[in-house]
């Protein structure tokens, strides 16, 4: 075991998101005498199986298990985690977002109550800020967006064979072994989670497994009613999404606008449908511009998949600018967008207002370039 190495372990099913995750990891300051590694586990059958594979392949003492859509913003992240681990050998694992109490119904995703995180629910930037009042605080469980360990324990691949409750389970496993699981104080949020809207399709099954494995006998005698977890809304959103994509590729844009105009954005439980909503809002603004000398934003690509990739690149570029990471490649991309009239100032305004926290940094950069 190499106690001077930190490995980042990522389960990957979207290469472009992984590349962006990797970009931020490579910007971290590495303490003198230490090294970092990056292990990507592709096409895993479950999160537990992917993380067991990564754990077995790593010789690093310190391991950072994170989602491919998590971008580490804190450049001194490695210093911070080492400081906590080295000062308390009883700490087995830490995260940035968790809960001090176990929810009675074991529904954790809506009951995280401690930590600090910036999350992007597809155009709805959200900051949760309930920092501990001390360097770190013990918790019952942490969210799986990022899980940092200094000891190895097997992930419960034997019972959790999907994508939910692996994080809560591992928290309980560490506590079963007598280790503390903690949430540290963060001066600024360590991470941004570009999580979108979770469909929670397997959540109820995993919740039942969790209750049977970890909850008290008393809790098992009084099971809560099964939760639907917005399944009806998710199914309706999926149907509407498929319909609007077909209209988009047939260039029946006005029909999409008519469909979406009466829908409350915050009630859309579908990440890609939210992108459609934002794209149409940009289109409507551009249509009203009597001095328009640029292409409509939605006309850059007639394939919805290609358009989403284009949309994603603009979002990633603006985030890098916000974090002070822009390079010649980003500047060239931005200048190409302008010179070829592929994006309007209105489109960039919508992106900045929806996706960035420190908006002035982006506006200043755009003005200069």
N, C-alpha and C positions, 0 to 999 in steps of 0.2 A: 504494500500500500504506500503510495507516494503522498506524504503529508505536506508537500509543497506544490501540490497541483489542484486545480479546480476544473472539473469537467462540467460542461453544459450539455444536457441530454434533452433532445427535442423529438417528439413523435411527429412525423411529417406526412401530410397528405396534400399539401399545397406548396409547391416549390417556390413560387414567388413570395409568399408570406415568409417562408423559411429564410429566403435570401435577405429579406428585410430584417428579420429577427437577428440573423447572423451579423448584419451590418452594424447593429447597435452593440452586440457583444464585442465585436472587434474594436469598438471605440472605448471600451472600458480601460481604465488605468490598472495595470498589473503591478502589484508590489514587487520590489526587487527580490530576486531569488525564487520567485514563484512563476509558474507557467499555467496556461489555460489550454483546454482542449474542447472540441465540439463534436458530439456524436449525434448523428441524425438517424432515427429509426423510421424507415419508410414502410408503409402498408402493414402496420401492426394490426392484429386482430382485436386488440383492446388496449386501453391505456396501461393497464397493469402488465400485460405481456410485453409491450414496447419498453416500459421502464425497467422491467426485469432484465430484458435483453441489454439495455444500455448500462445498467448497473453491473452486470456480469462482464461486460466488455471494458469497463473502466477500472483503472488502477489508482485513480485519484481518491484521496481521503474525502475531499469536499465535492459534493455533487449538487448541481442546480438543475432540477427538472422543471422545464417550462414549456408552455404552449407555443406553437409556432407563430401565433399572433400576439405575443407579448414582446414589447420593446423596452429594454432596460434603459431608463433615462439618466439614472444616477451614475456618473462616471466613476465615482469612488465606491461603487457597489461592493467590490471584492474586499476592500479595506474594511468596510462596515460589517460584512458578515464574518470575516476572520476575527475582528475585534470581539464580537459577541461570543463566538464559539470558543476562542482561546481564553476568555475570561470566565467561562462556566462550562465545564465538561459534562454537566448534567443535561445540557440542552442538546437534544438530538436532531431537532428539525425546526425550521422557522419559515414563515411566509409573510406576506404583506397585508393579508385580509383574512379575517377569521371570526370565530365566535367564542365568547367567554362561557356561554351556557348552551347546553344541548336543547334544541327545540323539542317540545313535547311530541310533535308529530314527525320528528326527524326530517323535516323539510329544511335543508340547510341553505339552499341557494337564495332564499328570501329572508334569511335570518342572520347573515353575517353582520356583526355589530362592533367590530374593532379593527383598526388599521387605517391605511391610506392608499387609495388607488385612483388613477384616472382611467375611465373606461369609455370606449366609443361604441355605443349601441346603434351604429350605422347612422351617422349624422346627428346624433343626440349625445353630445359630450357630457359626461357625468363624473364628478369628483366626489368620492366618499372620503370624508376626513374626520375620523374619530381616533386620533393618535393616543397611544398610551401616555400616561403622565410620568413615565420612567423609561430608562433605556430599552426595556422590553418587558412584556407581560405574558405569563403563561395563559394558554387558551385550551379549549377542548378540541378544536379542529381548525384547519386552515383551508382556504380555497386553493384549488389545484392550478391556478394560473401560473404560480411559481412556488416551488417547494425546494428548500435548501437544506441539505443534510450534512452531518459530519460522521455519521455512522450508517452502515448498511443494514437494512432489514428487508426481507423479501416482500414484494408487493403481492397482495392477495389475489393472484391470478386464478387461484383455485375456486374462488367464489364470485369475483367480479370480472366478468368477461365482456364488458361493454365499455361505456365512456363516462359513466357517472359513479359517484361515491368512492372511486379509487383514492381520492384525496382525504375524505373523511375517514375512510378505513385505515389509511396509512397513519393518520394522526392518532387514531385509537391504538394501532399496533405499537407505535413509539411509546405511548403512555402506558400500555400494558407492560412494556419492558422496563418501565421506571424512568424513562427519559421525559424531559420537558419539551413541549411544543410551544413555540413563542411567536409573538408578533412584536417587531422592534419599533421604536420611535423613528419616524421618518421626517426630517426637516422639510423636504419636498418629496412628493411621491416618487418612489424608486422606479415604478413601472407604468407604462401605458398598455392597457389591454384592449386591443382592437377586436372585441369579442362578437359584435353584432348581436343578433337575437337568437338565443338558444331555443331549439325546438323541443327539447326535453322528452323525446319520444320513448326513451328507455328508462326514464327516471323512476317511475313507479315500481317497475320490476326490481331495480337496484335498491330502492328504498326498503322494499320488503325483505330483501336479502340482508341488508344492513341491520334492520330491526331484529331479525332472527339471530344474527351473529353477535351483536354488540349490546342490545338493550336488555334491561332487567327483566326478570320473569314477570314482575308486576306489569311492566309495560306491554309485554306480550299478551297478557290476559285481557288487556284493554286496547286492542288495536284501533287505530283511527280509521275513519272512512277513507277509502281509496280516493286519491286526488285525480282530477282530470287534467290539471296543469294546462289549461287553455287549449286543450287538444282541438276543440271545435273551432276556436279562432284560428289556430295554426292551419288546420285543414282548409278553412275558407280562404285564408291568405294564400295558400299554395295554389288553390284553384284560380284565384284572381290573378296571381303572378303568371301562371302559364298562359292565361288569356291575354294579358297585357304584352307579354313577350311576343306572342304571335302577331299582335297588332303592330308592335314596334318593327318587326322584321318585314311586315307588309307595308310599312310607312303610313299606317293609319293613326297618325299622332293625335289628331283632334279627338278621336274616339277614346284614346287613353286618357287624355285630359278630362273628358267628360265623365269617365268612370271614376277617376281619382279625386275630382274636385270637391266632392262632398264627404270625403273620408278624412277623419282626424289622424294626422301623422302618427301620434303617439299610440294609437290603437292598432297600428300595423305590426303584426307579430311575424315578420318575415324580412330578413336582411336585404335580399335582392329586390323585393317589392319596395322597400324604403329607398333604395337607389333609384328605382324607376320614378318614384314620387319626387325625389330631389331633382332628377334630370328634367322632368316635366315642369317643375317650378322654374328652373333656369330657362327652359324654352319659352315659357310664358313671359318672363321678363324680357328676353331678347326680342320676342315678337313685337313688344311695345316700344322698342328703340327705333325711333324714326331716322336716326343717323347710322343705322347698322351698315357696316362695310366688312363684315366677317361672316363666316359660315355659322349656321346654327350649331350649338354645341352637340346636339343629338345627331347631327348629320355627319359627324366624323366617321362613324362606322354604322353600317346597316345590320351587321351581325350583332345581336345582343351580347354574346360572349366576348367579342372583340371590344365592344363599347365598354363593358364592365372592366376589362383589363386596362383600357385607356383611362377610365375613371379612377381606377385604383392607383395608377402611376402618378396622376396629378395629386391625389391625396398623400401618397408616400413622399413625393417631392416637397410638398408644402410642409409636411411634418419635419423633414430633414432641415429645411430652411429655419423652421421655428426653433429647432434644437442647436442651430449653429453648425450643422454638418454639411451644408450645401457645398458642392464642388463644381468643377468645370462641366461635368456631365449634366448636372442639374441646370446650370445656367444655360448650356446649349439647348437642353430640352425646352426650357422656358422660352428662349429666344425663337426656337423653331415654331412653337405654338403661336407666338405673336406674328412672326413673319409670314407664316402660312395661313394666318387668320383662322386657326383651329379653335381658339378659345377667346372668349370676350372677358372684359373686366368684370362683367356681371357674374359670369360663371366662377371666376376666381374669388370674387367676393362671397358667393354662397359657400364655396369650399372652406374658405378661411373662417367664416362665421360659424359654420357647423362643426368643423373638425379640429380647430386649433384652440388652445387655451390662451397662449400668449400671441394674440392676433397682431399686435403692433409690430412685432419682429418680422412677420411675413409682409405686412404692408410696406414697411421701410425697405425691405429687400426688393420687393417688386418695383417700388418707386426708383430705386437706384439702378435697376437693370432693365 
